[in-house]
Amino acid sequence: MKSIPKAQVKLNSQHQSTYIDYLIVGQGLAGTLLAYELSKLDKNILVVNEEKKFTSSKVAAGMFNPISGKRMVIGWKTSELLETSQKTYTELEGILNKPLFHKQNIYNVFGSVKEQNDLSVRMEDAAFAQYVSMEVKEEANVKQAFSAFEIIGSGWVNLQNLLEGFSQILKEKNTLLNEAFDYTDLRYENEKWNYKNFVSEKIVFCEGYKNIDNPFFNWLPFVWCKGDVLIIKCNITDKKIVKKGIYLVSIGEGLFKVGATYEWNDLSEVPSEKGRQFLTEKLNELLDTEYEIVNHIAGIRPTTKDRRAIIGEHPEHKGMYILNGLGTKGVMQAPYLAKELISHMENKKDLENEISIKRFSKS
């Protein structure tokens, strides 16, 4: 079994300074994978994270899908992202000794004859067709008047297991502060970032929605999007992800995550009746069997106007970086983005324009 390096940060008394290589703010998906990759390089890290029961990373079903959106296009760097993701999450499975990576086809139900015809045309593109199967066996208890197709190379990652498992490792190594980050206590002295009694070469903000409170990066054009998710119990296949407008991802014991809504105005983290109603209407249209709603949760996604993540160094503050804006493609993109940011920070590798913070100007 593989393991991450065993070096620990020894926390000193408040009157002494503890020197570290990286201070990471946030331990959602982005912060977790960044911390993991840095630990593999024997970097001394400290993660500051206010533990909450529900965050966007914990609420999300953790799906990865090579086909994007209603227009069904192959996403940015799909092949490379899938390869990097599988390798990273499989490594972490061995370290955490928890099931994480679940490769499952998406059983995508057609909504009309037009959708069938549109897909038939798309299948003429070999690059697209490699991820699609038109020959499928009908799944029980799913309404499918116009049949279905399957997306190949898809699946889901158990983010709850990942975040909780890695948090436990950080605690055991004494490299996790479970508290809200205090921006007023951060200062730059002698070309180092000082936070409380820690002195760090670099600081990386991986805060997701909490970036809304960040005085250093609040000028970036994030678009916050609330997503409601239901946990239901029902009798359908647990071998595939079922999708038609909404998704149903099996999380074991007959339970499924059902989502998700896209709400741009109500940004409270409280589940909404509007979201519940939308999801139940979609479930009633899709399922030909009874179901029980076990729970209703919600989180705020960190998305961007151009639907690309934002990574890189602050234009004015040396040694201050961001890794955020992963949005709905976070599970598939995060392992690659973490590696790219580290190569940029450690080896001065240029970031690709599509993801670099430099595509935005600070005004």
C-alpha positions, 0 to 999 in steps of 0.5 A: 500500500502506498502512503504519503510522506510521514513528515509532520509539522510540529506546532510550536507555542504561540510565541515561536514561529513555525516555518512551512512551505505552503499554507493552504486555505480550504480543504474541499476537493481542490485543497485536498488534492493540492495538499496531497500532491504537495505532500508527495513532494515532501513539502511541509504544509498546513491546511486551515479549514473550518469544518462544516457538515455540508459544503459544495464538495460534500453535497456533490454526487462526485460525477465525472463525465466526458460529455458536457452539457445539453449540446453534448460536446467533448470537454476540454482536455477530456482524455488527459483529465480522465487519465489523471483523475483515475490515477490520482483517485486510485492512489488515494483509495490505497492510502485512505483504505476507503472506496473512492473511484467508481467507474460507471456508465451513465444510462441517459434516457432520451426525451424525444425522437429529436434527441435520438436523431441529434445523437445519431448525427453526432455518432458520425464523429469518431472522437465523440462516438468513443464515449457513447454506446447506442446498444443498451439493455433497458433498465427496470423501473425507469420510464423510457418512452424513447429508449436510452443510450449510455455514456462510457468512461464516466462514473463518480468519486465518493467525495465524503470518503475522500474529504473525511479520510484525508482530513483524518490524515492531516489531523494525525500529522498535526497539519490541520487547523480546524477554524475559519481563516482570519484574513486580518491576521495575514501579513507579508514580511521579509518575503514570507507570509505570516499567519498567526505563528506560522511563516510560509513561503507560499499561501494558496486559497482553495476556498470555493464559495468562501472566496466571497469573503476573501479581500485579496481575490474578491475581484475575480468574476466568480458566479455562485450557483446553489445546488439542491440535492435529494437523498432517496431510497428506491429500486433501480439499478445501482450499477449505472448512473441514471440521467434525464435532466437530473442524475441518480447516483447510487451511494449504497444500501438502496440510496441514491443522490438525486440532483441537481438544481441550478439557482443563481439568486438564492445563495443561502446554504439552506435547502429550498422548497423550490429545489425540492419541488423541481427534483421531485417533479423530475423524479416523477417523470423519470421513475416508474417505481415508488421512492422515499426521500431520506434527506434534502441538502444544498451547497454553493458551487464556485463557477465562473462566467467562462466555465473554466477554473481560475488558478495562478498567482495574485497579480500584486501579491507575490507568493499568494495563489488561488485554485478555485472555480472548479464548478460542475467538472471539479471531480474530473479537473481537480487532480490535473489542476492541482498538478499544474498549479504545483508545476507553476509554483515550483518550476515556473511552468506557464499556466494554460490561458484557459485556466490562468488567472491572467485572463482576468485583470484586476481593476 
